[in-house]
Amino acid sequence: MAITRRGAEQLLPEADWLKKLQRSEATGVPLRIKFGMDPTAPDLHLGHTVVLNKMRQLQDLGHVVIPLIGDFTTTIGDPSGRNSTRPPLTREAIEANARTYFDQVSLVIDMDRAEVRWNSEWSDPLGARGIIQLAAKYTVARMMEREDFNTRFREGTPISVHEFLYPLMQGYDSVALKSDLELGGTDQTFNLLMGRHLQQEEGQEPQCILTMPLLEGLDGVDKMSKSKGNYIGITEPAPTMFAKVLSISDTLMWRWFTLLSFRSEAEIAALKSEVAGGRNPKDAKVMLAREITERFHGRAATDAAEADFALRSRGGIPDEIPEVTLAGAPLAIGALLKQAGLVPSTSEALRLVEQGGVRVDGAVVSDKGLKLGAGTVVLQVGKRKFARVTLA
């Protein structure tokens, strides 16, 4: 129960989960734990791993974890938290994204001990008749209790009928898998409860649901999201991952320890006490950065990433940086930084020069009108972006 509850937002109903655990212990029969993933995008970030970490913890206790690829439900499009209809993906895009998901999920879950399923296995055979019969098990009034549907209806924003089918089909997955526990983010609570309802309708023992909080991103404000640029992708290079973890605030660090670390709560509490007693909080943050980076890249790459970060912090230049060859010398510093791929625009480059954030061969650039002639230089933007540029 302690492992289940750690970092969780809600466990519903808690008493039922305790009974399931006690029965499992008495009979030796593992529980079935489901987590559905719609492959709507090809890459995962640390925010996605909050639920995956919980699955791994429960898997290590001996239970059966079921990573469910929602290849059928993705064709509908999950409307959760959206104020507009979500466009469905093509079958080809879904399969391509799913292949990437498998590779990335295996970095957290032991896929050799997992029961990987696709919900098209049982959703496709349902056919029109089966889906209509399934829809008869839930009322429109109950469906409109869902906050996003209710809000869109009151605001006059269109809701397509097919969007009502998504929570029904996700709930039916639980019936097909006979799941004991379904995991998800807090934004999935309605859909998870649908699984309990449909299992009861089918005469099954209803699943419990465990919701995990949405992880705040690097800014410590908004949830981690690629669209907001406050994310760490789990396939990002080790030096980038290590440095990004070290960039978070001291306050956010403890939240990340709870949701992302596999250290025990006692270890984290002891570390927090040491920091409160005067230990440098950076020591704790380095421990977190090492643990996360090592999980996805291994110890050797993490050691190298830590050394690389230390070198950059001292103003040194890493051994391995991108090599770029450009024509058109002499080039103004703004155009040079943009063409080298270190900034998105010339205006951004000039803004960084004004702030003292640009170096050429280790020297800070203060002249926005600087032009560089033919030759090779090392450009640096901020602490982490470098390029060795040869101008011709």
HELIX and SHEET records of a PDB file:
HELIX    1   1 ALA A    2  ARG A    5  1                                   4    
HELIX    2   2 GLU A   14  THR A   27  1                                  14    
HELIX    3   3 THR A   49  ASP A   60  1                                  12    
HELIX    4   4 THR A   73  THR A   75  5                                   3    
HELIX    5   5 ARG A   91  VAL A  105  1                                  15    
HELIX    6   6 MET A  111  ARG A  113  5                                   3    
HELIX    7   7 SER A  120  ALA A  135  1                                  16    
HELIX    8   8 VAL A  140  MET A  143  1                                   4    
HELIX    9   9 GLU A  147  ARG A  154  1                                   8    
HELIX   10  10 VAL A  161  LEU A  177  1                                  17    
HELIX   11  11 THR A  186  GLN A  188  5                                   3    
HELIX   12  12 THR A  189  GLU A  201  1                                  13    
HELIX   13  13 ALA A  238  LEU A  246  1                                   9    
HELIX   14  14 ASP A  250  LEU A  260  1                                  11    
HELIX   15  15 GLU A  265  ALA A  276  1                                  12    
HELIX   16  16 PRO A  281  HIS A  297  1                                  17    
HELIX   17  17 ARG A  299  SER A  313  1                                  15    
HELIX   18  18 ILE A  333  GLN A  339  1                                   7    
HELIX   19  19 THR A  346  GLU A  354  1                                   9    
SHEET    1   A 6 GLN A  10  LEU A  12  0                                        
SHEET    2   A 6 CYS A 208  MET A 212 -1                                        
SHEET    3   A 6 LEU A 181  GLY A 185  1                                        
SHEET    4   A 6 ARG A  32  MET A  37  1                                        
SHEET    5   A 6 VAL A  64  ILE A  69  1                                        
SHEET    6   A 6 ARG A 117  TRP A 118  1                                        
SHEET    1   B 5 GLU A 323  LEU A 326  0                                        
SHEET    2   B 5 LYS A 385  LEU A 391  1                                        
SHEET    3   B 5 GLY A 375  VAL A 381 -1                                        
SHEET    4   B 5 VAL A 358  VAL A 360 -1                                        
SHEET    5   B 5 ALA A 363  VAL A 364 -1                                        
SHEET    1   C 2 LEU A 331  ALA A 332  0                                        
SHEET    2   C 2 LYS A 371  LEU A 372 -1                                        
END                                                                             
